[in-house]
Amino acid sequence: REGILKTAKALVEDTKVLVQIAMASQEKLAQAAQSSVSTITHLAEVVKLGAASLGFEDPETQVVLISAVKDVAKALGDLISATKAAAGRAGDDPAVCQLKNSAKVMVTNVTSLLKTVKAVEDEATKGTRVLESMIEHVHQELAAVSAPEDFIRMTKGITMATAKAVAAGNLCQQEDVIAMANLSRCAIVDMLCTCKEATYHLEVSGDVWQQALRFGKECTDGYLELLEHVLVV
């Protein structure tokens, strides 16, 4: 746990540096990016060690920890890309605004990882924390949706996850909540990824894109509302 906390703190500092030197030389940007990549690599390793220390009897929680650090790694990749795009731009440029937003997502994901690590040690609340983390992740994915075409093939996963959510809300067992949160995460993210990939299908009309976007958002919002109810229960 101490190794994860220490490395996560270092990564937050790397994030600050990336934002601060966005207007600096390419050499400094490259050095900052390299430093942050080195830190996230180390963070991934210590999180893996932490997950392994839980033992094979708790695979669901191991998945939660690994997913949390993957979210951090993805956010860092987005931040580095945003830093490159903002290099040399004026302070009111949209690219600079995107850089600041990417930094906020980065810090949010690091904070989420730390909360998850802390909750893992508390049997009474770890399921609740996992569900909170999953809800935050879906909100981030939802914000990234562009123009989906067809997610009919994903309805089975959403239906299964909904049944698991209802069961977890009725039974109120932490382990059931963790398993449901992992399944829900996969089902919702797969659907949203399908929506985003549809942007590249030339045979799909703009009208279909817009309809799919609306229905995908309504489906995700409805599922998030269900999860919020489970969280309250």
N, C-alpha and C positions, 0 to 999 in steps of 0.2 A: 504493500500500500504506500509506504513512504517513497519508494522508487517512482511510482506512478505520479504521486503528488509533486515530487521534485521536478520530474521531466515535463509534466504538464505546465508547471509554472514557467519553465524555461521556454516552452513553446509559445506561451502568451507573450513573453518578452520578445521573441522572434517576430510575432505578429505585429507588435507595436513598431518594431524597427522597419518591417516591410512597408507599413503605411507611412512612416515618417520620411523614408528616403525614396518615396515614389518619384520624386522630382530630381533625384540625384543621378549620377553617372551610371551607365550600363554596368560598369565593373562593380560598383557598390551594390547595385540591385542583384547581380549574379551572386555576389558573396553572401548577401542576406538570404537569398533563396536557397543557396546551398546549405547554409547553416540551419535553416528551418527544416529542410528535407532530412538532414542528419538527425535533428531532434525528433521529428515524427517517426523516423525509423527506430530510434531508441525507445520511444514511447510505445510503439507497437510491440516491441520485444518484451518490455516489462509488463505490459497488459497481458500478453500471452502467458507469461510466467504466472501472473496473478490468476488467470483463468485456469491454468493447469493445477494450481495449488488447491482449487476447489474439489478436485477429484472427479472420477468418472460418474459418480452418483448424482451429479448436478449439472447435466449437459445444457439444460435450458439457460441457466445463469451464465454459463461459459459463452453461449451464443450471444447473450446480451452484452457482455463485456467486449467481445470481439467486434460486434456491430457498432458499439459506441466509439471505439477507436477508429473503425473504418469511416464513420461519419466525420471524425476530426480530420482524417487524411484527405477525404474528398473536399472538405471545406478549405483545407490548406492549398490543395491544387487549384481550386477556384480563386483563392486569394492571390496566389502567385500570378495566375493569368490576368486577374484584374489589375495587379500592380504593373505588369508589362503594358497593358492597354492604357493605363493612366500616366505612364512615363512622359514627362514633358508637357502635359496638358495643364490648362489653367484650372484654378481652384473651383470654378463654377461649371466645369465641363462634366457632362453626364458620366464619362468614364471614371472621373474622380469620385462621383457620388456612388457609383457601383463598387468602387474600391472600398469605400467606407462601409457599405452594406455587407460586403464580403467579409470584412474584418469583424463586424458584429456577429455574423453567423458563425465565424470561426470561434470567437470567444464563447458564444452560446453553446456550441458543441463541446468545447473543452470543459465548460462548467457542468454540462450534462454528464460527461464522462466521470468527473469527480464525484458528482452526486450519486451516480450509479455505483461507483467503487465503495463509497461510504455505506450505501443502502445494502449492498451485498452482505455486509457483516452483520446486518440486523435482520434476522429471520422474519420479524413481525411487520416490516415495512418494505422489504425488497421487491415484492410484487407490485406494490403501489408505485414505487419509484420507476420500475421498468415501464409501467403503463404510461406514466407521465412523460418519460423520455420518448416513448413511441409516438405519443400524440404530438410532441414538439417536432419530431422528425417528419411526420406526415404533413404538418403545417408547412415545413420548409419545402417539401416535395411539391405540395399543392401550389405554392407560390411560383414554382418553376415551370408549371404546365404551359405549353404554347398552343399547338393546334392538333389535337388527336383526331383519328379517323374512326377506328373501330376497336372497341374493347370488349366485345361480346364474349370472346373466349375467356375473359378474365372473370366472368360473373360467377363461375363455379367456386373460384377461390374466395371471392367476396362472400358468397352464401355460406361457405363452410366457416369462414372467420366470424361471420355474424352469429351463427349457431354457438360457436365456442365462446363468444363474448357474452351471450345470454346465459349460458351455463356457468361461466365464471362469475357473473353477477349474482346468480342464484346461490352458488356454493360458497363464494367468498373465501376460497383457499388461495394462499399466496402462490403456490406452485402452479395452480390452474391459471391464475392471472398472468404469470410469466409466460407459460406456454401459449396462451391466447394472444398476448402482446407480440410475441415473435411471429406467430402465424398471421396476425393482422398486419404487421409491418410488411411482410412479404406480399400479401395479397394486394394491399393498397398501393405499394410502391411499384409492383409489377404492372398494375393497371395504369398508373400515371406514366410509367416509362413507355408503355404501349401508345399512350396518347401522344407523347412527345415524338416517338419514332414515326408516327403517322404523318408528320410534317413533310417527310421525304417521299411520300407516295404520290406520284404525279397524277395518278388516275382518280384521285379523290378530290371532289369539288370543294370549294370554299364553304359552301352551305353545310356540307356534311361535317367539315372540320368544326364549324361553329356549333352545330348541334351536339357533336361528341364532346366538345369542350364544356358546354353547359351541363350535359348529363353527367360527365365525369366529375365535375366540380360538385354538383348536387349530391352525387353518390358519396363522394369523399366527405363532404360536409355532414351528411346524414350519419355516416359511420363514425365520424369524430364525435358527434353528439351522443351516439350510443356509448362510445368509450368514456366520455365524460360522465355519463350516468353510472357506468360500472365503477369508475373512480370514486364517485361520491358514495356509492354503496359500500 
